[in-house]
């Protein structure tokens, strides 16, 4: 339910903010791996185990 509300809000505002919504960490990591470059700073902010996204990116070398 909450994902659906958030997804609709992001979709509505995407053109103005460039925001994106991904329901799984795997999808987030895939998009980040394809778009981040050496020297980029990636911040993961949220509740729970969102820090694992950064750990996975670092452990994989990107």
C-alpha positions in Angstrom: 0.0 0.0 0.0 2.7 2.5 1.0 4.8 1.6 -2.0 1.8 2.4 -4.3 1.2 5.8 -2.7 4.9 6.7 -3.0 5.2 5.4 -6.5 2.2 7.5 -7.6 3.7 10.6 -5.9 7.1 10.1 -7.5 5.6 9.5 -10.9 3.5 12.7 -10.6 6.5 14.8 -9.7 9.3 13.1 -11.7 9.6 15.6 -14.5 10.2 18.5 -12.1 12.5 16.7 -9.6 14.1 13.9 -11.6 13.1 11.6 -8.7 12.7 7.8 -9.3 11.1 5.0 -7.4 12.4 1.4 -7.2 10.6 -1.1 -5.0 13.7 -3.4 -4.4 17.3 -2.8 -3.4 18.4 -4.9 -6.4 16.7 -2.5 -8.8 18.3 0.5 -7.0 21.7 -1.1 -7.2 21.4 -1.9 -10.9 20.5 1.7 -11.8 23.3 3.0 -9.6 25.9 0.6 -11.1 24.9 1.8 -14.6 25.1 5.5 -13.8 27.7 6.2 -11.1 31.2 7.2 -12.1 34.5 7.1 -10.3 34.6 10.0 -7.8 30.8 10.2 -7.4 29.4 10.4 -4.0 26.4 8.1 -3.3 24.3 8.7 -0.2 21.7 6.2 0.9 19.3 7.7 3.4 16.4 5.9 4.9 15.1 3.6 7.6 16.1 0.0 8.2 18.7 -1.7 6.2 19.1 0.8 3.4 22.8 1.0 4.2 23.2 -2.4 2.6 22.9 -0.8 -0.8 26.1 1.2 -0.2 27.8 -1.9 1.2 26.9 -4.0 -1.8 28.2 -1.3 -4.2 31.5 -0.9 -2.4 32.0 -4.7 -2.1 31.4 -5.1 -5.8 33.8 -2.4 -6.7 31.2 0.1 -7.8 
